[in-house]
Amino acid sequence: MEWFSQNWAWVLLIAGFIAMHMFGHGGHGSQPQRATKKRGK
């Protein structure tokens, strides 16, 4: 527990990156939508 209390900021940062990767893949769905808009033109 001592290690965690000294490195809580790094743990939080890494957890944030993992969360952004997991939830960010839903955001990648916006890229094909842009492509379909270009095709529509």
Backbone as a chain_set.jsonl record, in Angstrom:
{"seq": "MEWFSQNWAWVLLIAGFIAMHMFGHGGHGSQPQRATKKRGK", "coords": {"N": [[0.834, -1.2, 0.0], [2.064, 1.141, 0.551], [3.606, 1.696, -1.715], [1.591, 2.298, -3.548], [0.536, 4.636, -2.431], [2.628, 6.352, -2.866], [2.812, 6.417, -5.599], [0.35, 7.061, -6.709], [-0.493, 8.935, -8.565], [0.67, 8.14, -10.999], [-0.565, 5.661, -11.313], [-3.2, 6.478, -11.615], [-2.964, 7.942, -13.966], [-2.195, 5.957, -15.837], [-4.442, 4.302, -15.646], [-6.299, 6.069, -16.693], [-5.415, 6.259, -19.356], [-5.907, 3.646, -20.208], [-8.684, 3.577, -19.924], [-9.406, 5.551, -21.776], [-8.594, 4.311, -24.127], [-10.299, 2.086, -24.171], [-12.907, 3.238, -24.142], [-12.55, 5.057, -26.117], [-12.556, 3.739, -28.534], [-15.161, 3.647, -29.298], [-15.458, 6.25, -30.093], [-13.986, 6.26, -32.387], [-15.708, 5.515, -34.282], [-16.669, 7.769, -35.465], [-14.976, 8.467, -37.505], [-15.416, 6.755, -39.856], [-17.933, 7.808, -40.451], [-17.351, 10.373, -41.31], [-16.047, 9.68, -43.626], [-18.146, 8.59, -45.07], [-19.634, 10.837, -45.489], [-18.011, 12.216, -47.243], [-18.162, 10.51, -49.404], [-20.8, 10.891, -50.034], [-20.812, 13.351, -51.222]], "CA": [[0.0, 0.0, 0.0], [2.986, 2.289, 0.576], [3.963, 1.974, -3.106], [0.439, 2.952, -4.186], [0.41, 6.003, -1.903], [3.694, 7.151, -3.457], [2.688, 6.443, -7.059], [-1.078, 7.101, -7.067], [-0.675, 9.769, -9.764], [1.006, 7.311, -12.162], [-1.616, 4.65, -11.435], [-4.366, 7.183, -12.14], [-2.66, 8.294, -15.357], [-2.251, 4.721, -16.628], [-5.852, 3.894, -15.67], [-6.955, 6.992, -17.621], [-5.064, 5.86, -20.72], [-6.634, 2.401, -20.506], [-10.096, 3.939, -20.079], [-9.559, 6.276, -23.051], [-8.471, 3.33, -25.202], [-11.499, 1.247, -24.202], [-14.066, 4.035, -24.516], [-12.19, 5.815, -27.308], [-12.868, 2.987, -29.742], [-16.497, 4.072, -29.701], [-15.271, 7.53, -30.757], [-13.409, 6.03, -33.709], [-16.822, 5.341, -35.206], [-16.93, 9.041, -36.142], [-14.132, 8.546, -38.696], [-16.133, 6.25, -41.032], [-19.04, 8.715, -40.76], [-16.754, 11.436, -42.12], [-15.76, 9.091, -44.935], [-19.41, 8.439, -45.793], [-20.043, 12.185, -45.912], [-17.215, 12.527, -48.437], [-18.717, 9.698, -50.495], [-22.08, 11.468, -50.394], [-20.606, 14.555, -52.044]], "C": [[0.87, 1.251, 0.0], [3.361, 2.695, -0.849], [2.838, 2.727, -3.79], [0.307, 4.386, -3.704], [1.49, 6.914, -2.486], [3.492, 7.344, -4.962], [1.24, 6.519, -7.534], [-1.306, 7.913, -8.341], [-0.386, 8.957, -11.026], [-0.067, 6.267, -12.399], [-2.854, 5.277, -12.048], [-4.166, 7.519, -13.621], [-2.78, 7.068, -16.268], [-3.692, 4.233, -16.738], [-6.631, 4.783, -16.646], [-6.664, 6.634, -19.068], [-5.817, 4.597, -21.123], [-8.105, 2.709, -20.748], [-10.32, 4.657, -21.416], [-9.452, 5.315, -24.234], [-9.747, 2.521, -25.327], [-12.707, 2.044, -24.693], [-13.798, 4.821, -25.8], [-12.504, 5.077, -28.592], [-14.282, 3.28, -30.219], [-16.414, 5.394, -30.453], [-14.687, 7.368, -32.144], [-14.502, 5.823, -34.75], [-17.128, 6.624, -35.965], [-16.09, 9.157, -37.422], [-14.816, 7.954, -39.927], [-17.318, 7.145, -41.402], [-18.53, 9.869, -41.613], [-16.515, 10.937, -43.536], [-17.053, 8.958, -45.735], [-19.919, 9.796, -46.247], [-19.283, 12.582, -47.173], [-17.764, 11.755, -49.643], [-20.038, 10.304, -50.967], [-21.962, 12.696, -51.278], [-20.383, 14.175, -53.439]], "O": [[0.457, 2.3, -0.495], [3.429, 3.884, -1.163], [3.084, 3.683, -4.527], [-0.007, 5.272, -4.5], [1.286, 8.124, -2.588], [3.957, 8.333, -5.529], [0.932, 6.086, -8.645], [-2.216, 7.61, -9.113], [-1.112, 9.069, -12.014], [-0.444, 6.008, -13.541], [-3.491, 4.674, -12.911], [-5.09, 7.393, -14.425], [-3.389, 7.135, -17.336], [-4.117, 3.797, -17.808], [-7.522, 4.302, -17.345], [-7.553, 6.694, -19.916], [-6.306, 4.492, -22.248], [-8.71, 2.165, -21.672], [-11.307, 4.399, -22.104], [-10.145, 5.489, -25.236], [-10.234, 2.287, -26.432], [-13.447, 1.58, -25.56], [-14.739, 5.208, -26.494], [-12.701, 5.703, -29.633], [-14.572, 3.175, -31.411], [-17.213, 5.64, -31.357], [-14.865, 8.239, -32.995], [-14.257, 5.94, -35.951], [-17.782, 6.578, -37.007], [-16.474, 9.887, -38.335], [-14.802, 8.598, -40.976], [-17.669, 7.224, -42.579], [-19.213, 10.297, -42.544], [-16.742, 11.651, -44.512], [-17.059, 9.186, -46.945], [-20.571, 9.894, -47.287], [-19.846, 13.212, -48.068], [-17.821, 12.279, -50.755], [-20.364, 10.243, -52.153], [-22.897, 13.042, -52.0], [-20.189, 15.042, -54.291]]}, "num_chains": 1, "name": "protein.A"}
